[in-house]
Amino acid sequence: MELRIENLVPRRDTPIALYCAGGVRSVLGARSLSEMGYTNVASVAGGFGGWKNAGYSFVVPRIMTDDQRHRYSRHTIIPEVGERGQLKLLDARVLLIGAGGLGSPAAMYLAAAGVGTLGIVDFDVVDVSNLQRQILHHLDDVGRPKVESAAETIAALNTDVKVVPHTTLLRSDNALDIIKEYDVVINGSDNFPTRYLVNDACALLGKPLVDGSIFRFEGQLTVFDPARGGPCYRCLYPDPPPPGEVPSCAEGGVLGVLPGIIGSLQASEAIKLILDVGESLAGRLLLFDALDGRFRQVKVQKDPACPVCGEDPTVTELIDYEQFCGIPHSDNGVTVEPLPALVVT
């Protein structure tokens, strides 16, 4: 204490309260500081034990276990992460919309990074055709709910991670209740009603949304974060395309490795948001073309007339998104092989 106090408290008249476990060592410490010229030093009688026994509130500092220090050592030696940042990751809650092409790599890397709680929304079951790209699932999982398969794979990777399954349709009447429990949302849905639904729910709740889409050899990625001044999905795409105009991956195909690239970038953006480091992709649309191996960026401006996040919003509650997108109502679940967003040139 005597060696560090002058750097921590340079002014000798600063009020200082010292406490230890029982109130004995703090008395000796107060005497030492007084001899060093500090004029406003007090020792807390009874120390921490007396405080606790009196029924006052206290917080026990979080520390990592030896196993966690070893597991996450490549994180904690990074100055921007450190042990404090790793504890943030362990406390963080991320919701993945879909356990398919994009959700698979995102979930795997978030789990490996030690994100403590992963919620997964998916109503689909594993099909053989999924295994070309959806790395959460294996041949033995065919026919199983994707949420169950994902939870099992994640548990085998990292026991620090809790998976919260949402084996349900994401609808206007449950989206807010589900999303409000999480810090960051990653969207890997494959249909426009769900994309608009997730966007509007995140905007209404002030949650950052990491949005990705893939098609054939092309992928797109951005962050929608209107609560912090960025645009939302409706700023970029005010209206959905006519039904059937944009083919799905089942109709047009997708390079198996492409969702691994975009989904991993989604995980990276989520981790940056949790740690509050670097510059997120809010306000920037990242485009990737696997055929020529090039990335490019397009600026995305916040639309002051946006009905969700603009200056005078008109969408203040969730609506009927199938009707908004001109799609007949159905009982289909939220499948998770994303349709491409409209390409911005």
C-alpha positions in Angstrom: 0.0 0.0 0.0 2.8 2.4 1.0 4.5 1.9 -2.4 1.4 2.5 -4.5 -0.6 5.1 -2.6 1.2 8.1 -4.0 0.4 7.1 -7.6 -3.2 6.3 -6.8 -3.9 9.2 -4.5 -1.4 12.1 -5.1 -3.3 14.7 -3.0 -2.5 14.4 0.7 -5.8 15.9 1.8 -8.0 13.3 -0.1 -10.4 11.5 2.2 -9.3 7.8 2.5 -11.1 5.0 4.2 -9.1 1.8 4.8 -10.6 -1.6 5.6 -9.3 -5.1 6.0 -11.0 -8.3 7.2 -11.2 -7.5 10.9 -10.1 -3.9 11.3 -6.6 -4.4 12.7 -4.3 -4.1 9.7 -6.3 -1.1 8.5 -5.4 0.7 11.7 -1.7 0.0 11.1 -2.2 1.2 7.5 -3.8 4.4 8.5 -0.9 5.1 10.9 1.6 4.6 8.0 -0.4 6.9 5.7 -0.5 9.6 8.4 3.2 9.4 8.8 3.5 9.9 5.0 1.6 13.1 5.3 -2.0 12.1 4.5 -4.3 14.2 6.7 -7.7 12.7 6.2 -7.4 8.9 6.8 -9.9 6.7 8.6 -9.9 3.0 9.5 -13.2 1.1 9.2 -13.8 -0.4 12.6 -14.5 -4.1 12.4 -13.4 -4.3 8.8 -15.2 -6.3 6.2 -16.3 -8.9 8.7 -18.1 -6.2 10.8 -19.7 -4.8 7.6 -21.0 -8.2 6.6 -22.2 -9.1 10.0 -24.2 -5.9 10.2 -26.2 -7.0 7.2 -24.9 -4.3 4.8 -24.8 -5.2 1.1 -21.5 -6.2 -0.6 -20.3 -7.6 -3.9 -17.7 -10.4 -4.2 -15.3 -9.7 -7.1 -15.5 -12.2 -9.9 -12.4 -14.2 -10.7 -11.8 -16.9 -13.3 -11.0 -20.4 -12.3 -7.6 -21.9 -13.1 -9.2 -23.9 -15.9 -10.7 -20.8 -17.4 -7.5 -18.9 -17.2 -5.8 -21.6 -19.2 -8.7 -22.0 -21.7 -9.0 -18.3 -22.4 -5.3 -17.4 -22.1 -5.1 -16.3 -25.7 -7.9 -13.8 -25.0 -6.6 -12.5 -21.7 -3.2 -11.6 -23.0 -4.8 -9.2 -25.5 -4.8 -5.7 -24.0 -8.3 -5.0 -25.4 -9.7 -8.1 -23.7 -7.8 -9.1 -20.6 -9.4 -10.9 -17.7 -12.0 -8.2 -17.2 -13.1 -8.5 -20.8 -13.3 -12.3 -20.6 -15.5 -12.0 -17.6 -17.7 -9.7 -19.7 -18.0 -12.4 -22.3 -18.8 -15.0 -19.7 -21.6 -12.8 -18.4 -22.9 -11.9 -21.9 -26.2 -13.1 -23.4 -26.4 -13.5 -27.2 -29.5 -14.6 -29.1 -29.1 -16.4 -32.4 -32.0 -16.4 -34.8 -31.5 -19.7 -36.5 -29.1 -22.6 -36.0 -28.4 -23.1 -39.7 -25.8 -21.8 -42.2 -25.0 -18.5 -40.4 -26.0 -19.5 -36.9 -23.7 -22.6 -36.9 -20.3 -20.9 -37.2 -21.5 -17.9 -35.1 -22.6 -20.2 -32.3 -19.4 -22.3 -32.5 -17.1 -19.3 -32.2 -19.1 -17.5 -29.6 -19.2 -20.7 -27.5 -15.4 -21.2 -28.0 -14.9 -17.6 -27.0 -16.7 -18.2 -23.7 -19.9 -16.2 -24.3 -21.8 -17.4 -21.2 -25.4 -17.7 -22.5 -26.4 -18.5 -26.1 -30.1 -18.4 -26.9 -31.1 -20.2 -30.1 -34.4 -19.7 -31.9 -35.2 -22.4 -34.4 -38.2 -24.5 -35.2 -36.6 -26.7 -37.9 -35.1 -30.2 -37.8 -31.8 -31.4 -39.3 -31.9 -32.5 -42.9 -29.1 -34.2 -44.8 -28.9 -31.3 -47.2 -28.0 -29.0 -44.2 -24.8 -30.9 -43.5 -23.0 -29.3 -46.5 -22.6 -26.0 -44.5 -24.4 -26.2 -41.1 -21.5 -27.4 -38.9 -23.4 -27.5 -35.7 -25.0 -30.7 -36.9 -23.8 -34.2 -37.8 -25.1 -37.2 -39.6 -26.5 -38.7 -36.5 -28.6 -35.6 -35.9 -30.7 -36.0 -39.1 -34.3 -35.7 -38.1 -33.6 -34.1 -34.7 -34.6 -30.5 -33.8 -31.7 -28.2 -34.7 -31.9 -26.6 -31.2 -31.3 -29.9 -29.6 -28.4 -30.8 -31.9 -26.9 -27.3 -31.4 -27.1 -27.5 -27.6 -25.3 -30.9 -27.6 -22.5 -29.7 -29.9 -21.9 -26.6 -27.9 -21.9 -28.5 -24.6 -19.2 -30.8 -26.0 -17.2 -27.7 -26.9 -17.4 -25.6 -23.8 -19.2 -26.4 -20.5 -19.0 -22.7 -19.5 -21.7 -21.9 -22.0 -25.4 -22.2 -21.2 -27.7 -22.8 -24.2 -31.2 -21.5 -23.9 -33.4 -23.3 -26.5 -36.3 -21.5 -28.1 -37.9 -24.2 -30.2 -40.7 -22.0 -31.3 -41.9 -19.8 -34.1 -40.6 -16.3 -33.8 -43.8 -14.2 -34.0 -45.0 -10.7 -33.2 -46.6 -12.0 -30.0 -43.4 -13.5 -28.6 -40.4 -11.7 -30.2 -40.2 -8.9 -27.6 -40.4 -11.3 -24.7 -37.6 -13.5 -26.1 -35.3 -10.8 -27.4 -35.4 -8.5 -24.3 -33.5 -11.1 -22.3 -30.3 -10.7 -24.5 -27.6 -8.2 -25.0 -26.9 -8.8 -28.7 -28.9 -10.5 -31.4 -27.5 -12.3 -34.4 -29.9 -12.7 -37.3 -29.5 -15.7 -39.6 -33.1 -16.1 -40.7 -34.0 -17.0 -44.3 -37.2 -15.0 -44.9 -38.1 -11.4 -45.1 -41.0 -11.4 -42.6 -38.6 -12.7 -39.9 -35.9 -10.2 -40.9 -38.3 -7.3 -40.6 -39.7 -8.7 -37.4 -36.3 -9.1 -35.7 -35.2 -5.7 -36.9 -38.3 -3.9 -35.5 -38.2 -5.8 -32.2 -34.5 -5.0 -31.7 -35.1 -1.3 -32.6 -38.0 -1.1 -30.1 -35.9 -2.7 -27.4 -32.7 -0.8 -28.1 -30.8 -4.1 -28.8 -27.9 -4.2 -31.4 -28.6 -6.5 -34.3 -25.8 -8.2 -36.2 -27.4 -9.0 -39.6 -26.0 -11.3 -42.3 -27.1 -12.9 -45.5 -25.7 -15.3 -48.1 -26.5 -16.4 -51.6 -24.4 -18.6 -54.0 -20.9 -16.9 -53.8 -22.0 -13.6 -52.2 -22.4 -12.6 -48.6 -23.4 -9.4 -46.8 -22.9 -8.3 -43.2 -23.8 -5.2 -41.1 -24.8 -4.0 -37.7 -28.1 -2.3 -37.1 -27.9 -0.2 -33.9 -30.3 2.7 -34.0 -30.1 3.1 -30.2 -26.6 4.3 -30.6 -27.2 6.5 -33.7 -26.9 3.9 -36.4 -29.4 2.8 -39.1 -31.8 -0.1 -39.0 -32.8 -2.7 -41.6 -35.6 -0.5 -42.8 -33.2 2.4 -43.5 -31.5 0.1 -45.9 -34.5 -1.7 -47.3 -37.7 0.3 -46.6 -39.9 -2.2 -48.5 -39.5 -6.0 -49.0 -39.2 -7.3 -52.6 -42.3 -8.8 -54.2 -42.8 -12.4 -53.1 -40.8 -14.8 -55.3 -38.6 -12.2 -56.8 -35.5 -13.2 -54.7 -34.7 -16.9 -54.8 -33.9 -18.8 -51.7 -30.7 -20.8 -51.2 -32.7 -23.9 -51.7 -33.6 -22.6 -55.2 -30.3 -20.9 -56.1 -27.7 -22.7 -54.0 -25.0 -21.5 -51.7 -21.2 -22.3 -51.5 -20.8 -24.4 -48.4 -17.9 -22.4 -47.0 -19.6 -19.0 -47.5 -21.8 -19.0 -44.4 -18.7 -20.0 -42.4 -17.0 -16.8 -43.5 -20.0 -14.5 -42.9 -21.2 -16.3 -39.7 -17.7 -16.0 -38.2 -17.7 -12.3 -39.0 -21.1 -12.0 -37.2 -19.5 -13.6 -34.1 -16.6 -11.2 -34.3 -19.0 -8.2 -34.4 -21.0 -9.6 -31.5 -17.8 -9.9 -29.4 -16.7 -6.4 -30.2 -20.1 -5.1 -29.1 -19.9 -7.0 -25.9 -16.4 -5.8 -25.1 -17.1 -2.3 -26.5 -13.9 -2.3 -28.5 -13.0 -1.4 -32.0 -15.5 0.0 -34.6 -18.6 -1.9 -35.3 -20.1 -2.2 -38.8 -23.0 0.1 -37.8 -23.5 2.4 -40.8 -21.4 0.1 -43.1 -22.5 -2.8 -45.3 -19.7 -5.3 -45.8 -20.0 -7.2 -49.1 -18.0 -10.4 -49.8 -17.6 -12.1 -53.2 -16.1 -15.5 -52.8 -15.5 -15.9 -56.6 -12.9 -13.1 -56.7 -12.0 -13.1 -53.0 -12.8 -9.5 -52.4 -14.4 -7.4 -49.7 -15.9 -4.0 -50.3 -18.0 -1.6 -48.1 -21.0 0.5 -48.7 -22.0 3.3 -46.4 -25.5 3.0 -45.0 -27.2 6.2 -43.9 -29.7 6.5 -41.2 -33.0 7.5 -42.8 -34.7 10.4 -40.8 -38.0 9.3 -42.3 -37.6 5.6 -41.3 -40.9 4.4 -39.8 -39.1 2.5 -37.0 -36.0 4.5 -36.0 -36.6 7.9 -37.8 -37.4 11.3 -36.3 -41.1 10.6 -36.2 -41.6 6.8 -36.1 -44.9 5.3 -37.0 -44.1 1.7 -36.2 -44.3 1.7 -32.4 -45.3 -2.0 -32.0 -44.8 -5.2 -33.9 -47.1 -5.7 -36.9 -48.2 -8.6 -39.1 -45.0 -9.2 -41.0 -46.3 -11.8 -43.4 -49.0 -9.4 -44.5 -46.4 -6.6 -44.7 -44.2 -8.8 -47.0 -47.2 -9.9 -49.1 -46.8 -13.6 -48.1 -49.8 -15.8 -47.4 -50.0 -17.0 -43.8 -48.6 -20.4 -43.1 -47.6 -22.6 -40.2 -44.0 -23.0 -41.3 -41.3 -22.6 -38.7 -38.4 -20.2 -38.8 -36.0 -21.9 -41.2 -32.5 -20.6 -41.2 -30.7 -20.5 -44.5 -30.8 -16.7 -45.2 -32.2 -15.2 -48.3 -30.0 -12.5 -49.7 -30.7 -8.9 -49.0 -31.0 -6.7 -52.0 -27.6 -6.0 -53.4 -26.5 -2.4 -53.1 -24.1 -1.2 -55.7 
